[in-house]
């Protein structure tokens, strides 16, 4: 059972996600301006404004907590508690009017995840978890699927191009061709699908900390598994410091648990 403190912090995370949804939908499927970052990824006023909104809300609700965000970096890195946010994970979907994007929020106490949220604004749905208190889909308890064989599984990913560029082309080809169904439902929507019990495996070859911060707790509470492609499960060390560069220093595999070892084995085929 989650502690009262952790439950209160989850409620703050859920309220933050609701505020994010309200702001993001003002701009969805409009002629929102797009800037291009140095890494050739898009950013919009919706991304920036949503993260600013979250930071202001947390400053009021959880003074003294740190923040790690995609758009505005690190604030109070030595704080005991650290919020991590990706205001719009899947900005390319967002700017193309595709609803498969979301807001990612996680809270850590040093290296212990407290709560996690994936909110899909355009679909008005969310999956979340609290440490010791289970995982939920729109308020109902949720559990990953029980698919025990890849031949019966649904495998998801982002672009195959990135998989090949990162050196996982052969391994990912074996993984997706072993599955019953493969679809490119990438970014946070893929993880949402696995956590919600609607798909079995989601793989990302190159991700930043804010892209995956909710997942260690979310999949543990939903009965699944999360790790990097090389099998590491910790995103922070015992002092609360990221174990890898926060920008594109990680990879990610999330599964229903039963297929995790096999997915890792295939992905690491050389």
TORKOL-4160 file (C-alpha; in steps of 0.2 Angstrom, whole numbers, padded with zeros to 4 digits, m for minus):
270
<pt num="1" X="0000" Y="0000" Z="0000"/>
<pt num="2" X="0006" Y="0017" Z="m0004"/>
<pt num="3" X="0011" Y="0029" Z="0010"/>
<pt num="4" X="m0001" Y="0044" Z="0013"/>
<pt num="5" X="0014" Y="0055" Z="0008"/>
<pt num="6" X="0017" Y="0046" Z="m0009"/>
<pt num="7" X="m0002" Y="0046" Z="m0012"/>
<pt num="8" X="m0002" Y="0065" Z="m0010"/>
<pt num="9" X="0012" Y="0067" Z="m0021"/>
<pt num="10" X="0004" Y="0056" Z="m0034"/>
<pt num="11" X="m0011" Y="0068" Z="m0033"/>
<pt num="12" X="0000" Y="0082" Z="m0037"/>
<pt num="13" X="0007" Y="0073" Z="m0052"/>
<pt num="14" X="m0010" Y="0069" Z="m0058"/>
<pt num="15" X="m0016" Y="0087" Z="m0056"/>
<pt num="16" X="m0001" Y="0093" Z="m0066"/>
<pt num="17" X="m0005" Y="0081" Z="m0080"/>
<pt num="18" X="m0022" Y="0088" Z="m0081"/>
<pt num="19" X="m0016" Y="0106" Z="m0082"/>
<pt num="20" X="m0004" Y="0100" Z="m0095"/>
<pt num="21" X="m0018" Y="0092" Z="m0105"/>
<pt num="22" X="m0029" Y="0108" Z="m0104"/>
<pt num="23" X="m0014" Y="0119" Z="m0110"/>
<pt num="24" X="m0008" Y="0107" Z="m0124"/>
<pt num="25" X="m0026" Y="0105" Z="m0132"/>
<pt num="26" X="m0027" Y="0124" Z="m0135"/>
<pt num="27" X="m0014" Y="0121" Z="m0148"/>
<pt num="28" X="m0017" Y="0104" Z="m0155"/>
<pt num="29" X="m0022" Y="0103" Z="m0173"/>
<pt num="30" X="m0020" Y="0122" Z="m0175"/>
<pt num="31" X="m0007" Y="0131" Z="m0185"/>
<pt num="32" X="0005" Y="0131" Z="m0171"/>
<pt num="33" X="0023" Y="0138" Z="m0175"/>
<pt num="34" X="0037" Y="0125" Z="m0175"/>
<pt num="35" X="0055" Y="0129" Z="m0170"/>
<pt num="36" X="0069" Y="0116" Z="m0174"/>
<pt num="37" X="0082" Y="0113" Z="m0161"/>
<pt num="38" X="0100" Y="0110" Z="m0164"/>
<pt num="39" X="0097" Y="0091" Z="m0164"/>
<pt num="40" X="0084" Y="0093" Z="m0178"/>
<pt num="41" X="0069" Y="0089" Z="m0166"/>
<pt num="42" X="0054" Y="0101" Z="m0166"/>
<pt num="43" X="0048" Y="0111" Z="m0151"/>
<pt num="44" X="0033" Y="0122" Z="m0150"/>
<pt num="45" X="0025" Y="0135" Z="m0138"/>
<pt num="46" X="0014" Y="0121" Z="m0132"/>
<pt num="47" X="0030" Y="0111" Z="m0126"/>
<pt num="48" X="0038" Y="0126" Z="m0118"/>
<pt num="49" X="0022" Y="0133" Z="m0110"/>
<pt num="50" X="0017" Y="0117" Z="m0103"/>
<pt num="51" X="0034" Y="0114" Z="m0094"/>
<pt num="52" X="0033" Y="0132" Z="m0088"/>
<pt num="53" X="0016" Y="0129" Z="m0081"/>
<pt num="54" X="0021" Y="0113" Z="m0072"/>
<pt num="55" X="0037" Y="0121" Z="m0065"/>
<pt num="56" X="0026" Y="0135" Z="m0057"/>
<pt num="57" X="0013" Y="0123" Z="m0050"/>
<pt num="58" X="0027" Y="0112" Z="m0042"/>
<pt num="59" X="0036" Y="0128" Z="m0035"/>
<pt num="60" X="0019" Y="0131" Z="m0026"/>
<pt num="61" X="0014" Y="0113" Z="m0021"/>
<pt num="62" X="0031" Y="0106" Z="m0018"/>
<pt num="63" X="0044" Y="0120" Z="m0014"/>
<pt num="64" X="0062" Y="0114" Z="m0013"/>
<pt num="65" X="0059" Y="0100" Z="m0025"/>
<pt num="66" X="0071" Y="0099" Z="m0040"/>
<pt num="67" X="0065" Y="0098" Z="m0058"/>
<pt num="68" X="0073" Y="0090" Z="m0073"/>
<pt num="69" X="0064" Y="0095" Z="m0089"/>
<pt num="70" X="0066" Y="0093" Z="m0108"/>
<pt num="71" X="0064" Y="0111" Z="m0112"/>
<pt num="72" X="0072" Y="0120" Z="m0097"/>
<pt num="73" X="0085" Y="0108" Z="m0090"/>
<pt num="74" X="0089" Y="0105" Z="m0072"/>
<pt num="75" X="0084" Y="0115" Z="m0057"/>
<pt num="76" X="0090" Y="0111" Z="m0039"/>
<pt num="77" X="0099" Y="0095" Z="m0044"/>
<pt num="78" X="0104" Y="0092" Z="m0026"/>
<pt num="79" X="0086" Y="0091" Z="m0019"/>
<pt num="80" X="0080" Y="0075" Z="m0011"/>
<pt num="81" X="0065" Y="0075" Z="m0022"/>
<pt num="82" X="0066" Y="0077" Z="m0041"/>
<pt num="83" X="0052" Y="0079" Z="m0053"/>
<pt num="84" X="0055" Y="0074" Z="m0071"/>
<pt num="85" X="0045" Y="0080" Z="m0085"/>
<pt num="86" X="0043" Y="0079" Z="m0104"/>
<pt num="87" X="0029" Y="0091" Z="m0108"/>
<pt num="88" X="0025" Y="0083" Z="m0125"/>
<pt num="89" X="0033" Y="0067" Z="m0129"/>
<pt num="90" X="0030" Y="0064" Z="m0147"/>
<pt num="91" X="0031" Y="0082" Z="m0153"/>
<pt num="92" X="0032" Y="0076" Z="m0171"/>
<pt num="93" X="0015" Y="0068" Z="m0169"/>
<pt num="94" X="0008" Y="0083" Z="m0161"/>
<pt num="95" X="0014" Y="0095" Z="m0175"/>
<pt num="96" X="0007" Y="0083" Z="m0188"/>
<pt num="97" X="m0010" Y="0082" Z="m0179"/>
<pt num="98" X="m0008" Y="0064" Z="m0174"/>
<pt num="99" X="m0015" Y="0061" Z="m0157"/>
<pt num="100" X="m0002" Y="0048" Z="m0151"/>
<pt num="101" X="0008" Y="0060" Z="m0140"/>
<pt num="102" X="0008" Y="0063" Z="m0122"/>
<pt num="103" X="0014" Y="0071" Z="m0106"/>
<pt num="104" X="0027" Y="0061" Z="m0095"/>
<pt num="105" X="0029" Y="0065" Z="m0077"/>
<pt num="106" X="0039" Y="0056" Z="m0064"/>
<pt num="107" X="0045" Y="0060" Z="m0046"/>
<pt num="108" X="0060" Y="0052" Z="m0038"/>
<pt num="109" X="0066" Y="0052" Z="m0020"/>
<pt num="110" X="0085" Y="0050" Z="m0023"/>
<pt num="111" X="0084" Y="0034" Z="m0033"/>
<pt num="112" X="0067" Y="0028" Z="m0027"/>
<pt num="113" X="0053" Y="0031" Z="m0039"/>
<pt num="114" X="0038" Y="0039" Z="m0030"/>
<pt num="115" X="0025" Y="0041" Z="m0044"/>
<pt num="116" X="0023" Y="0040" Z="m0063"/>
<pt num="117" X="0011" Y="0047" Z="m0075"/>
<pt num="118" X="0008" Y="0045" Z="m0094"/>
<pt num="119" X="m0006" Y="0056" Z="m0100"/>
<pt num="120" X="m0012" Y="0056" Z="m0118"/>
<pt num="121" X="m0021" Y="0073" Z="m0120"/>
<pt num="122" X="m0030" Y="0071" Z="m0137"/>
<pt num="123" X="m0038" Y="0054" Z="m0130"/>
<pt num="124" X="m0041" Y="0061" Z="m0113"/>
<pt num="125" X="m0034" Y="0045" Z="m0105"/>
<pt num="126" X="m0019" Y="0042" Z="m0093"/>
<pt num="127" X="m0010" Y="0027" Z="m0085"/>
<pt num="128" X="m0001" Y="0030" Z="m0068"/>
<pt num="129" X="0007" Y="0021" Z="m0054"/>
<pt num="130" X="0012" Y="0025" Z="m0036"/>
<pt num="131" X="0026" Y="0016" Z="m0026"/>
<pt num="132" X="0018" Y="0002" Z="m0017"/>
<pt num="133" X="0000" Y="0006" Z="m0023"/>
<pt num="134" X="m0002" Y="m0002" Z="m0040"/>
<pt num="135" X="m0005" Y="0004" Z="m0057"/>
<pt num="136" X="m0021" Y="0012" Z="m0064"/>
<pt num="137" X="m0029" Y="0016" Z="m0081"/>
<pt num="138" X="m0041" Y="0031" Z="m0079"/>
<pt num="139" X="m0043" Y="0026" Z="m0061"/>
<pt num="140" X="m0046" Y="0007" Z="m0063"/>
<pt num="141" X="m0032" Y="m0005" Z="m0058"/>
<pt num="142" X="m0023" Y="m0011" Z="m0073"/>
<pt num="143" X="m0010" Y="m0025" Z="m0077"/>
<pt num="144" X="0001" Y="m0030" Z="m0091"/>
<pt num="145" X="m0005" Y="m0044" Z="m0103"/>
<pt num="146" X="0000" Y="m0062" Z="m0099"/>
<pt num="147" X="0006" Y="m0066" Z="m0117"/>
<pt num="148" X="0019" Y="m0079" Z="m0114"/>
<pt num="149" X="0026" Y="m0082" Z="m0132"/>
<pt num="150" X="0032" Y="m0069" Z="m0144"/>
<pt num="151" X="0023" Y="m0078" Z="m0158"/>
<pt num="152" X="0007" Y="m0072" Z="m0150"/>
<pt num="153" X="0014" Y="m0054" Z="m0145"/>
<pt num="154" X="0012" Y="m0037" Z="m0151"/>
<pt num="155" X="0028" Y="m0027" Z="m0153"/>
<pt num="156" X="0029" Y="m0008" Z="m0154"/>
<pt num="157" X="0043" Y="0004" Z="m0158"/>
<pt num="158" X="0047" Y="0021" Z="m0165"/>
<pt num="159" X="0056" Y="0023" Z="m0181"/>
<pt num="160" X="0065" Y="0008" Z="m0188"/>
<pt num="161" X="0078" Y="0021" Z="m0195"/>
<pt num="162" X="0084" Y="0025" Z="m0178"/>
<pt num="163" X="0085" Y="0007" Z="m0173"/>
<pt num="164" X="0096" Y="0004" Z="m0188"/>
<pt num="165" X="0107" Y="0019" Z="m0185"/>
<pt num="166" X="0110" Y="0014" Z="m0167"/>
<pt num="167" X="0116" Y="m0003" Z="m0172"/>
<pt num="168" X="0101" Y="m0013" Z="m0167"/>
<pt num="169" X="0094" Y="m0016" Z="m0185"/>
<pt num="170" X="0098" Y="m0035" Z="m0185"/>
<pt num="171" X="0092" Y="m0038" Z="m0167"/>
<pt num="172" X="0076" Y="m0028" Z="m0169"/>
<pt num="173" X="0072" Y="m0036" Z="m0186"/>
<pt num="174" X="0072" Y="m0053" Z="m0177"/>
<pt num="175" X="0062" Y="m0047" Z="m0163"/>
<pt num="176" X="0048" Y="m0039" Z="m0173"/>
<pt num="177" X="0048" Y="m0053" Z="m0186"/>
<pt num="178" X="0046" Y="m0066" Z="m0171"/>
<pt num="179" X="0030" Y="m0057" Z="m0166"/>
<pt num="180" X="0012" Y="m0059" Z="m0171"/>
<pt num="181" X="0010" Y="m0041" Z="m0174"/>
<pt num="182" X="0022" Y="m0026" Z="m0176"/>
<pt num="183" X="0017" Y="m0008" Z="m0176"/>
<pt num="184" X="0026" Y="0009" Z="m0175"/>
<pt num="185" X="0016" Y="0016" Z="m0161"/>
<pt num="186" X="0030" Y="0025" Z="m0154"/>
<pt num="187" X="0035" Y="0037" Z="m0140"/>
<pt num="188" X="0025" Y="0037" Z="m0124"/>
<pt num="189" X="0009" Y="0030" Z="m0133"/>
<pt num="190" X="0019" Y="0013" Z="m0135"/>
<pt num="191" X="0023" Y="0012" Z="m0117"/>
<pt num="192" X="0005" Y="0017" Z="m0113"/>
<pt num="193" X="m0001" Y="0002" Z="m0123"/>
<pt num="194" X="0010" Y="m0010" Z="m0114"/>
<pt num="195" X="0006" Y="m0004" Z="m0097"/>
<pt num="196" X="m0013" Y="m0004" Z="m0101"/>
<pt num="197" X="m0012" Y="m0022" Z="m0106"/>
<pt num="198" X="m0015" Y="m0019" Z="m0125"/>
<pt num="199" X="0002" Y="m0023" Z="m0131"/>
<pt num="200" X="0017" Y="m0033" Z="m0125"/>
<pt num="201" X="0034" Y="m0025" Z="m0130"/>
<pt num="202" X="0040" Y="m0008" Z="m0133"/>
<pt num="203" X="0058" Y="m0004" Z="m0138"/>
<pt num="204" X="0067" Y="0013" Z="m0140"/>
<pt num="205" X="0086" Y="0012" Z="m0145"/>
<pt num="206" X="0090" Y="0030" Z="m0140"/>
<pt num="207" X="0081" Y="0040" Z="m0127"/>
<pt num="208" X="0083" Y="0054" Z="m0114"/>
<pt num="209" X="0080" Y="0053" Z="m0096"/>
<pt num="210" X="0063" Y="0063" Z="m0097"/>
<pt num="211" X="0057" Y="0050" Z="m0111"/>
<pt num="212" X="0058" Y="0036" Z="m0099"/>
<pt num="213" X="0058" Y="0042" Z="m0081"/>
<pt num="214" X="0040" Y="0035" Z="m0077"/>
<pt num="215" X="0043" Y="0018" Z="m0083"/>
<pt num="216" X="0053" Y="0009" Z="m0070"/>
<pt num="217" X="0039" Y="0011" Z="m0057"/>
<pt num="218" X="0025" Y="0010" Z="m0069"/>
<pt num="219" X="0030" Y="m0007" Z="m0076"/>
<pt num="220" X="0035" Y="m0014" Z="m0059"/>
<pt num="221" X="0017" Y="m0009" Z="m0052"/>
<pt num="222" X="0008" Y="m0015" Z="m0068"/>
<pt num="223" X="0017" Y="m0032" Z="m0067"/>
<pt num="224" X="0029" Y="m0029" Z="m0081"/>
<pt num="225" X="0047" Y="m0026" Z="m0083"/>
<pt num="226" X="0058" Y="m0011" Z="m0089"/>
<pt num="227" X="0076" Y="m0010" Z="m0092"/>
<pt num="228" X="0089" Y="m0002" Z="m0105"/>
<pt num="229" X="0093" Y="m0014" Z="m0119"/>
<pt num="230" X="0109" Y="m0019" Z="m0110"/>
<pt num="231" X="0098" Y="m0024" Z="m0095"/>
<pt num="232" X="0101" Y="m0010" Z="m0083"/>
<pt num="233" X="0086" Y="m0005" Z="m0072"/>
<pt num="234" X="0091" Y="0010" Z="m0063"/>
<pt num="235" X="0090" Y="0028" Z="m0070"/>
<pt num="236" X="0097" Y="0037" Z="m0054"/>
<pt num="237" X="0111" Y="0032" Z="m0042"/>
<pt num="238" X="0108" Y="0031" Z="m0023"/>
<pt num="239" X="0113" Y="0050" Z="m0022"/>
<pt num="240" X="0099" Y="0054" Z="m0034"/>
<pt num="241" X="0110" Y="0058" Z="m0049"/>
<pt num="242" X="0107" Y="0051" Z="m0066"/>
<pt num="243" X="0117" Y="0036" Z="m0070"/>
<pt num="244" X="0119" Y="0042" Z="m0089"/>
<pt num="245" X="0119" Y="0058" Z="m0098"/>
<pt num="246" X="0101" Y="0065" Z="m0097"/>
<pt num="247" X="0101" Y="0069" Z="m0115"/>
<pt num="248" X="0100" Y="0053" Z="m0126"/>
<pt num="249" X="0111" Y="0043" Z="m0114"/>
<pt num="250" X="0099" Y="0029" Z="m0112"/>
<pt num="251" X="0089" Y="0015" Z="m0121"/>
<pt num="252" X="0073" Y="0007" Z="m0116"/>
<pt num="253" X="0064" Y="m0009" Z="m0117"/>
<pt num="254" X="0047" Y="m0011" Z="m0108"/>
<pt num="255" X="0037" Y="m0028" Z="m0108"/>
<pt num="256" X="0024" Y="m0038" Z="m0100"/>
<pt num="257" X="0037" Y="m0046" Z="m0090"/>
<pt num="258" X="0036" Y="m0063" Z="m0097"/>
<pt num="259" X="0044" Y="m0058" Z="m0113"/>
<pt num="260" X="0057" Y="m0047" Z="m0106"/>
<pt num="261" X="0073" Y="m0058" Z="m0107"/>
<pt num="262" X="0069" Y="m0065" Z="m0124"/>
<pt num="263" X="0066" Y="m0047" Z="m0130"/>
<pt num="264" X="0083" Y="m0042" Z="m0123"/>
<pt num="265" X="0092" Y="m0057" Z="m0130"/>
<pt num="266" X="0085" Y="m0054" Z="m0148"/>
<pt num="267" X="0089" Y="m0035" Z="m0147"/>
<pt num="268" X="0107" Y="m0039" Z="m0142"/>
<pt num="269" X="0110" Y="m0050" Z="m0158"/>
<pt num="270" X="0125" Y="m0044" Z="m0167"/>
